[in-house]
Amino acid sequence: MKVVSVVGARPQMVKLGAVARAIDGTDDVHCIIHTGQHYDAELSDVFFTGLGIPAPDHFLGVGSGSHGSQTGAMLAALDPILAAERPDWVLVYGDTNSTIAGALAAVKLHLKVAHLEAGLRSFNRRMPEEHNRVLTDHCADLLLAPTDEAMRHLAAEGLADRTSLVGDVMVDVCVRTRDQVLATGHPHPPTCVDQSAPYLLATLHRAENTDDPDRLRALIGALASLPIQVALLAHPRLIAKADQYRIDLAAGALRPGRPLPYADLVAAVLSSNGVVTDSGGLQKEAFLLRRPCTTLRTETEWVETLEGGWNALVPDPSALADGEWARTAVRPAPVGEPGAPYGKGRAAWEVLDTLRAALTPARASGCAR
């Protein structure tokens, strides 16, 4: 079986790490295309090296731009590569512009498309990610769902016959990395904070939170007001917008730092008192690492994290009563185990088994090696 993975953003590289590890040592052929959607080395290169992912076979170098121009550039660059590779499966991950571009380029060439992390829904049609994931699900041949909730969403949209529950490959990587971090000793905080004092880990990058100067100023002000230091891992988008709007990312409790390699990120979450974020991936990583998370959005695709109080949605901290914002953000972890709604760390092998089973016997026996 020959699989082409199309990735471009940090969360996709984490998922790719699990798939690449599962394929390694098999007879299957794995070709990696990196679109360059995340072109900053701290959001791209360190994940390939840190997770032991083979270097990309093709790097498109698309970079930033409007959604239309970025997706169009990816389509133009992907077309000849996929035509030449002719894989059994084009595997796309998550909900970025790289996801929809990979899916569209493949279906136009009559190549089979599998969508990993299918069926997630925020039901917020203002999010570009929501459009990407819905369109990808409806054009893909095989939908690899991470949760029972995702399976229900796909069935409600008439896609049950293309759907398979495989679990969440992010669990594979997160749990394995957690065990490696703990085996080396006590997890270490990021260097931007006082190492002897408690802290929250924070990220902020979504367009709905960063593009409006008043909203961004309010969110940064809310983080700065907390009674505990806040390690703000500043995404390039956040830095650019803060500079544009003259917002101080080092105000009050804030301690700005750079994005971290994956193992360092896991260590930083483990040594923190909790997480504040608008990232889908970090919400789930906090849940898996048993740290309370406060999500600066109106909704989450990972509804399982809300059960038991592990995650709390706070779209507007300024709307909370006096003191409630701080109490929410610094709340202790809930008592008891949250269960394993995302699987137990074998999802990547389930993905490969499902891809093989979905090929016809004749195609499977004659595929590239």
FENPE-V987551 format. One record per residue. N is the residue number from 1. PHI is phi in whole degrees, 0 to 359 (NA if undefined). PSI is psi as a letter, one per 40 degrees, with the letter a starting at -180 (none if undefined). OMEGA is omega in radians with two decimals (none if undefined). Layout:
N & PHI & PSI & OMEGA
N & PHI & PSI & OMEGA
//
This chain:
1 & NA & h & 3.10
2 & 246 & h & -3.10
3 & 239 & h & 2.98
4 & 253 & h & 3.05
5 & 264 & h & 3.08
6 & 249 & h & -3.12
7 & 226 & i & 3.11
8 & 198 & e & -3.06
9 & 232 & i & -3.03
10 & 310 & d & -3.13
11 & 299 & d & 3.12
12 & 292 & d & 3.14
13 & 290 & d & 3.06
14 & 296 & d & 3.12
15 & 295 & d & 3.10
16 & 301 & d & 3.12
17 & 304 & d & 3.12
18 & 292 & d & -3.12
19 & 294 & d & -3.14
20 & 299 & d & 3.13
21 & 294 & d & 3.14
22 & 292 & d & -3.13
23 & 286 & d & -3.10
24 & 304 & h & 3.13
25 & 90 & e & 3.06
26 & 266 & i & 3.06
27 & 276 & e & -3.11
28 & 287 & i & 3.09
29 & 259 & h & -3.11
30 & 234 & h & 3.10
31 & 247 & h & -3.08
32 & 248 & h & 3.05
33 & 247 & h & 3.08
34 & 256 & h & -3.08
35 & 287 & d & -3.05
36 & 84 & e & 3.10
37 & 302 & d & 2.92
38 & 261 & h & -3.05
39 & 255 & e & 3.06
40 & 293 & h & -3.09
41 & 302 & d & -3.11
42 & 285 & e & 3.09
43 & 250 & e & -3.05
44 & 221 & c & -2.99
45 & 303 & d & -3.07
46 & 294 & d & 3.13
47 & 282 & d & 3.05
48 & 295 & d & -3.11
49 & 288 & d & -3.07
50 & 292 & d & -3.12
51 & 260 & e & 3.11
52 & 68 & f & -3.14
53 & 277 & h & 3.07
54 & 302 & i & 3.10
55 & 301 & i & -3.14
56 & 301 & i & 3.05
57 & 286 & d & 3.14
58 & 221 & h & 3.07
59 & 240 & h & -3.03
60 & 274 & d & 3.10
61 & 62 & f & -3.06
62 & 291 & d & 3.11
63 & 73 & a & -3.03
64 & 276 & i & 3.13
65 & 152 & i & 3.06
66 & 295 & i & -3.13
67 & 303 & d & -3.11
68 & 294 & d & -3.09
69 & 291 & d & 3.14
70 & 294 & d & -3.14
71 & 294 & d & 3.12
72 & 297 & d & 3.12
73 & 296 & d & 3.10
74 & 296 & d & -3.14
75 & 302 & d & -3.12
76 & 297 & d & -3.11
77 & 281 & d & -3.11
78 & 287 & d & -3.00
79 & 307 & d & -3.11
80 & 291 & d & -3.13
81 & 292 & d & 3.14
82 & 294 & d & 3.09
83 & 298 & d & 3.14
84 & 281 & d & -3.07
85 & 285 & d & 3.14
86 & 47 & f & -3.12
87 & 283 & i & 2.98
88 & 289 & d & 3.13
89 & 222 & h & 2.85
90 & 258 & h & -3.07
91 & 257 & h & 3.12
92 & 246 & i & -2.93
93 & 236 & h & 2.91
94 & 76 & b & -2.89
95 & 210 & f & -3.10
96 & 265 & i & 3.04
97 & 298 & d & 3.07
98 & 297 & d & -3.14
99 & 296 & d & -3.08
100 & 291 & d & 3.11
101 & 295 & d & 3.12
102 & 298 & d & -3.14
103 & 294 & d & -3.11
104 & 295 & d & 3.14
105 & 300 & d & -3.10
106 & 290 & d & -3.08
107 & 293 & d & 3.09
108 & 294 & d & 3.11
109 & 263 & e & 3.13
110 & 61 & f & 3.04
111 & 260 & i & -3.14
112 & 289 & h & -3.13
113 & 243 & h & 3.00
114 & 243 & h & -3.13
115 & 253 & h & 3.10
116 & 272 & h & -3.04
117 & 80 & f & 3.13
118 & 284 & i & 2.99
119 & 88 & e & 3.08
120 & 288 & h & 3.13
121 & 218 & h & 2.97
122 & 261 & d & -3.05
123 & 62 & f & 3.04
124 & 250 & g & -3.04
125 & 283 & e & 3.03
126 & 279 & e & 3.13
127 & 279 & h & 3.06
128 & 299 & d & 3.13
129 & 296 & d & -3.14
130 & 294 & d & 3.07
131 & 298 & d & -3.10
132 & 299 & d & -3.05
133 & 287 & d & 3.14
134 & 293 & d & -3.14
135 & 297 & d & 3.13
136 & 296 & d & 3.13
137 & 300 & d & -3.05
138 & 280 & e & 3.08
139 & 253 & e & -3.10
140 & 281 & i & 3.10
141 & 274 & d & -3.07
142 & 220 & h & -3.09
143 & 249 & h & -3.07
144 & 261 & g & -3.00
145 & 270 & i & -3.12
146 & 273 & d & -3.01
147 & 218 & i & 3.05
148 & 298 & d & 3.13
149 & 298 & d & 3.09
150 & 298 & d & 3.08
151 & 300 & d & 3.13
152 & 294 & d & 3.11
153 & 299 & d & -3.10
154 & 293 & d & 3.09
155 & 297 & d & 3.14
156 & 295 & d & 3.12
157 & 264 & e & 3.08
158 & 79 & f & -3.04
159 & 247 & e & -3.04
160 & 300 & d & -3.06
161 & 288 & e & 3.10
162 & 256 & e & -2.89
163 & 252 & i & 3.05
164 & 221 & h & 3.11
165 & 275 & h & -3.10
166 & 244 & e & -3.00
167 & 90 & a & -3.02
168 & 251 & h & -3.10
169 & 294 & e & 3.11
170 & 296 & d & 3.08
171 & 297 & d & 3.14
172 & 307 & d & -3.06
173 & 287 & d & -3.06
174 & 296 & d & -3.11
175 & 294 & d & 3.13
176 & 297 & d & 3.14
177 & 293 & d & 3.08
178 & 304 & d & -3.12
179 & 296 & d & 3.10
180 & 294 & d & 3.13
181 & 297 & d & -3.12
182 & 293 & d & 3.13
183 & 292 & d & -3.12
184 & 272 & e & -3.13
185 & 123 & a & -3.09
186 & 290 & h & 3.11
187 & 302 & i & -3.05
188 & 253 & i & 3.07
189 & 289 & i & 3.01
190 & 293 & i & -3.05
191 & 291 & e & -3.08
192 & 284 & e & -3.09
193 & 246 & i & 2.99
194 & 295 & h & -3.00
195 & 295 & d & -3.07
196 & 264 & e & -3.06
197 & 246 & i & 3.11
198 & 293 & i & -3.12
199 & 205 & i & 2.92
200 & 255 & i & 3.06
201 & 259 & h & -3.06
202 & 227 & i & 2.95
203 & 222 & i & -3.12
204 & 206 & h & -3.08
205 & 210 & e & -3.02
206 & 292 & i & -3.07
207 & 303 & d & -3.10
208 & 294 & e & 3.11
209 & 261 & d & -3.02
210 & 251 & d & -3.02
211 & 279 & d & 3.11
212 & 269 & h & -3.06
213 & 299 & d & -3.14
214 & 292 & d & 3.13
215 & 293 & d & 3.13
216 & 299 & d & 3.14
217 & 298 & d & 3.14
218 & 293 & d & -3.14
219 & 293 & d & 3.10
220 & 296 & d & 3.09
221 & 297 & d & 3.12
222 & 294 & d & 3.09
223 & 295 & d & -3.12
224 & 295 & d & -3.07
225 & 276 & e & -3.04
226 & 292 & i & -3.09
227 & 274 & f & -3.12
228 & 213 & i & -3.12
229 & 295 & i & -3.06
230 & 238 & h & 3.05
231 & 281 & h & -3.10
232 & 265 & h & 3.12
233 & 280 & h & -2.88
234 & 275 & h & 3.03
235 & 296 & i & 3.11
236 & 307 & d & 3.11
237 & 298 & d & 3.14
238 & 296 & d & 3.14
239 & 299 & d & -3.12
240 & 297 & d & -3.12
241 & 291 & d & 3.12
242 & 297 & d & 3.08
243 & 297 & d & -3.12
244 & 299 & d & -3.06
245 & 263 & e & 3.14
246 & 59 & f & 3.11
247 & 254 & h & -3.08
248 & 275 & h & 3.14
249 & 278 & e & 3.12
250 & 248 & e & -3.10
251 & 285 & i & 3.00
252 & 53 & b & -3.08
253 & 283 & e & -3.02
254 & 287 & h & 3.05
255 & 230 & g & -3.05
256 & 290 & i & 3.06
257 & 215 & i & -3.12
258 & 267 & i & 3.01
259 & 305 & i & -3.01
260 & 250 & i & 2.91
261 & 303 & i & -2.94
262 & 299 & d & -3.13
263 & 298 & d & 3.09
264 & 292 & d & 3.09
265 & 295 & d & 3.11
266 & 299 & d & 3.11
267 & 298 & d & -3.13
268 & 293 & d & 3.09
269 & 294 & d & -3.11
270 & 299 & d & -3.10
271 & 269 & e & -3.13
272 & 271 & i & 3.00
273 & 273 & e & -3.13
274 & 166 & a & -3.02
275 & 231 & i & 2.96
276 & 234 & h & -2.98
277 & 199 & i & 2.88
278 & 241 & e & -3.12
279 & 273 & h & 3.06
280 & 295 & d & -3.11
281 & 296 & d & -3.08
282 & 289 & d & 3.01
283 & 305 & d & -3.07
284 & 288 & d & 3.10
285 & 296 & d & 3.07
286 & 300 & d & 3.12
287 & 299 & d & -3.12
288 & 294 & d & -3.12
289 & 265 & e & 3.04
290 & 63 & f & 3.03
291 & 237 & h & 3.13
292 & 295 & i & -3.09
293 & 235 & h & 3.01
294 & 243 & h & -3.02
295 & 255 & h & -3.07
296 & 273 & g & 3.13
297 & 212 & i & 3.11
298 & 275 & e & -3.08
299 & 207 & i & 3.03
300 & 220 & i & 3.02
301 & 286 & d & -3.07
302 & 264 & g & -3.03
303 & 296 & d & -3.13
304 & 297 & d & -3.12
305 & 289 & e & -3.13
306 & 283 & d & -3.08
307 & 292 & h & 3.11
308 & 78 & e & 3.09
309 & 84 & e & 3.12
310 & 293 & d & 3.10
311 & 233 & i & 3.10
312 & 227 & h & 3.12
313 & 271 & h & 3.09
314 & 226 & g & -3.10
315 & 292 & d & -3.07
316 & 218 & g & -3.14
317 & 304 & d & -3.10
318 & 293 & e & -3.14
319 & 276 & e & -3.13
320 & 282 & i & 3.09
321 & 295 & i & -3.09
322 & 306 & h & 3.11
323 & 88 & e & -3.08
324 & 291 & d & 3.12
325 & 299 & d & 3.14
326 & 296 & d & -3.14
327 & 296 & d & 3.11
328 & 291 & d & -3.05
329 & 293 & d & -3.07
330 & 256 & e & -3.12
331 & 300 & i & 3.09
332 & 287 & i & 3.08
333 & 294 & i & 3.09
334 & 301 & i & 3.09
335 & 277 & h & 3.10
336 & 97 & i & -3.13
337 & 275 & i & -3.10
338 & 275 & e & -3.09
339 & 84 & a & -3.07
340 & 228 & g & -3.10
341 & 291 & e & -3.09
342 & 255 & e & 3.13
343 & 99 & a & -3.01
344 & 240 & e & 3.01
345 & 100 & e & 3.12
346 & 235 & f & -3.03
347 & 295 & d & -3.09
348 & 297 & d & 3.10
349 & 289 & d & 3.03
350 & 297 & d & 3.11
351 & 301 & d & -3.11
352 & 296 & d & 3.11
353 & 299 & d & -3.13
354 & 290 & d & 3.10
355 & 298 & d & -3.14
356 & 296 & d & -3.09
357 & 294 & d & -3.10
358 & 281 & e & 3.04
359 & 280 & i & 3.07
360 & 294 & i & 3.14
361 & 305 & d & -3.12
362 & 293 & d & -3.13
363 & 293 & d & -3.10
364 & 296 & d & -3.11
365 & 285 & e & -3.09
366 & 251 & e & -3.05
367 & 285 & i & -3.11
368 & 294 & i & 3.07
369 & 234 & none & none
//
